[in-house]
Amino acid sequence: MDKPLTGQVAFVTGASSGLGRRFAHVLADAGAAVALAARRTERLDKEAAAIAGRGGRAMAVALDVADVGAIGPALDRVQAELGPLSILINNAGVGGEGMALDLSPEAFDQTFAVNVRGVYFAAREAARRMIDSGVAGEGRARIVNIASIAAETVLPGLTAYCASKAAVAMMTKGLAREWARSGVAVNAICPGYIETEINSDWFHTEGGQKQIKGFPRRRLMDENALDAALTMLAGPAARFITGTLVTVDDGQSL
Ligand SMILES: NC(=O)c1ccc[n+]([C@@H]2O[C@H](COP(=O)([O-])OP(=O)(O)OC[C@H]3O[C@@H](n4cnc5c(N)ncnc54)[C@H](OP(=O)(O)O)[C@@H]3O)[C@@H](O)[C@H]2O)c1
């Protein structure tokens, strides 16, 4: 089997469930050594063991991305164990649902602490290390931010979330521009809906079912929907791709 990410070291935030869990397995199967980061470490241990059981290299890392000061030390632990970091998947995110008239300042702040500050400072800490280690100079440094179709589409009741994802989209372009010469590629995937813990309750309500029937293809996407975009943006195929938002949404936002 072709393993385009052999020799790379990836750090995936929010790898304890949903998309991040999937990303960790996809990157590992493509040959990368993978660090799985999140707060629920017992889940990370299980996924890391599953990767190791298939012959891959993986480690679990306890990390709350809202604790910005903890990000750098977490990356250092990974580099000490797996080698120089070359791929960051900035995936950890929270829903931040609630109508604007009701949403508490605390819920708003948590949405931005995880979805915006966490992404920005994880990108910065990763880029610093990729540049210092020489990985960026070799053209292997990749940062993939997980934004959403919410970056460009209004989702009613999710204004704080949409605003946070719009920030991710813009910082993707800004950071790509800042780090273009140093060799760090920064791109984003804007996924449509895939059923995970973030939205599962909703899609089992009458309103959620109605929303699915309103999509052009009347379905949610499968969990493997982002595999190709992820592998492309994390690997050699992205040599000339930076500052790009890749929408994978089955036409849901049309
Ligand atoms: N599912 C979709 O339809 C969809 C569509 C577009 C975009 N997205 C985006 O995809 C990303 C993953 O979402 P998902 O659907 O996979 O949801 P999920 O199953 O709820 O996963 C969210 C992940 O983020 C982690 N996380 C939350 N707060 C964290 C924190 N403070 N520090 C570290 N990790 C934290 C969670 O881990 P712990 O709780 O263990 O820390 C979990 O692993 C999010 O950015 C989301 O906005 C999802």
The ligand as an SDF file (V2000), in Angstrom:
LIG
                    3D

 48 52  0  0  0  0  0  0  0  0999 V2000
  -19.1820   16.9120   12.5660 N   0  0  0  0  0  0  0  0  0  0  0  0
  -19.4390   17.8540   11.6910 C   0  0  0  0  0  0  0  0  0  0  0  0
  -20.4580   17.8130   10.9810 O   0  0  0  0  0  0  0  0  0  0  0  0
  -18.4930   19.0170   11.5160 C   0  0  0  0  0  0  0  0  0  0  0  0
  -18.6890   19.8610   10.4270 C   0  0  0  0  0  0  0  0  0  0  0  0
  -17.8350   20.9330   10.2320 C   0  0  0  0  0  0  0  0  0  0  0  0
  -16.7990   21.1490   11.1130 C   0  0  0  0  0  0  0  0  0  0  0  0
  -16.6210   20.3270   12.1710 N   0  0  0  0  0  0  0  0  0  0  0  0
  -15.5150   20.5980   13.0650 C   0  0  0  0  0  0  0  0  0  0  0  0
  -14.7530   19.4180   13.2130 O   0  0  0  0  0  0  0  0  0  0  0  0
  -14.0570   19.4590   14.4480 C   0  0  0  0  0  0  0  0  0  0  0  0
  -14.2750   18.1410   15.1770 C   0  0  0  0  0  0  0  0  0  0  0  0
  -15.6420   18.0350   15.5210 O   0  0  0  0  0  0  0  0  0  0  0  0
  -16.4020   16.6610   15.6410 P   0  0  0  0  0  0  0  0  0  0  0  0
  -17.5670   16.7220   14.7540 O   0  0  0  0  0  0  0  0  0  0  0  0
  -15.4550   15.5440   15.5110 O   0  0  0  0  0  0  0  0  0  0  0  0
  -16.9600   16.7740   17.1370 O   0  0  0  0  0  0  0  0  0  0  0  0
  -16.6970   15.8940   18.4400 P   0  0  0  0  0  0  0  0  0  0  0  0
  -16.9090   14.4520   18.1510 O   0  0  0  0  0  0  0  0  0  0  0  0
  -17.5050   16.5400   19.4990 O   0  0  0  0  0  0  0  0  0  0  0  0
  -15.1510   16.0960   18.7100 O   0  0  0  0  0  0  0  0  0  0  0  0
  -14.6480   17.2900   19.2480 C   0  0  0  0  0  0  0  0  0  0  0  0
  -13.2320   17.0260   19.7070 C   0  0  0  0  0  0  0  0  0  0  0  0
  -12.6800   18.2450   20.2040 O   0  0  0  0  0  0  0  0  0  0  0  0
  -12.0860   17.9920   21.4400 C   0  0  0  0  0  0  0  0  0  0  0  0
  -12.1040   19.1630   22.2930 N   0  0  0  0  0  0  0  0  0  0  0  0
  -13.1650   19.9200   22.6680 C   0  0  0  0  0  0  0  0  0  0  0  0
  -12.7720   20.8850   23.5110 N   0  0  0  0  0  0  0  0  0  0  0  0
  -11.4240   20.7140   23.6850 C   0  0  0  0  0  0  0  0  0  0  0  0
  -10.4430   21.3810   24.4410 C   0  0  0  0  0  0  0  0  0  0  0  0
  -10.7460   22.4170   25.2300 N   0  0  0  0  0  0  0  0  0  0  0  0
   -9.1560   20.9380   24.3690 N   0  0  0  0  0  0  0  0  0  0  0  0
   -8.8340   19.8900   23.5920 C   0  0  0  0  0  0  0  0  0  0  0  0
   -9.7270   19.2050   22.8480 N   0  0  0  0  0  0  0  0  0  0  0  0
  -10.9990   19.6230   22.9120 C   0  0  0  0  0  0  0  0  0  0  0  0
  -12.8670   16.8360   22.0510 C   0  0  0  0  0  0  0  0  0  0  0  0
  -12.0330   16.1170   22.9480 O   0  0  0  0  0  0  0  0  0  0  0  0
  -12.1200   16.1320   24.5500 P   0  0  0  0  0  0  0  0  0  0  0  0
  -13.5200   16.4660   24.9300 O   0  0  0  0  0  0  0  0  0  0  0  0
  -11.7010   14.7490   24.9260 O   0  0  0  0  0  0  0  0  0  0  0  0
  -11.1210   17.1670   24.9700 O   0  0  0  0  0  0  0  0  0  0  0  0
  -13.1710   15.9990   20.8170 C   0  0  0  0  0  0  0  0  0  0  0  0
  -12.1180   15.1070   20.5790 O   0  0  0  0  0  0  0  0  0  0  0  0
  -14.5680   20.6780   15.1850 C   0  0  0  0  0  0  0  0  0  0  0  0
  -13.6620   21.7470   15.0290 O   0  0  0  0  0  0  0  0  0  0  0  0
  -15.8740   20.9820   14.4830 C   0  0  0  0  0  0  0  0  0  0  0  0
  -16.2420   22.3310   14.5950 O   0  0  0  0  0  0  0  0  0  0  0  0
  -17.4450   19.2540   12.3970 C   0  0  0  0  0  0  0  0  0  0  0  0
  1  2  1  0
  2  3  2  0
  2  4  1  0
  4  5  1  0
  4 48  2  0
  5  6  2  0
  6  7  1  0
  7  8  2  0
  8  9  1  0
  8 48  1  0
  9 10  1  0
  9 46  1  0
 10 11  1  0
 11 12  1  0
 11 44  1  0
 12 13  1  0
 13 14  1  0
 14 15  2  0
 14 16  1  0
 14 17  1  0
 17 18  1  0
 18 19  2  0
 18 20  1  0
 18 21  1  0
 21 22  1  0
 22 23  1  0
 23 24  1  0
 23 42  1  0
 24 25  1  0
 25 26  1  0
 25 36  1  0
 26 27  1  0
 26 35  1  0
 27 28  2  0
 28 29  1  0
 29 30  1  0
 29 35  2  0
 30 31  1  0
 30 32  2  0
 32 33  1  0
 33 34  2  0
 34 35  1  0
 36 37  1  0
 36 42  1  0
 37 38  1  0
 38 39  2  0
 38 40  1  0
 38 41  1  0
 42 43  1  0
 44 45  1  0
 44 46  1  0
 46 47  1  0
M  CHG  2   8   1  16  -1
M  END
$$$$
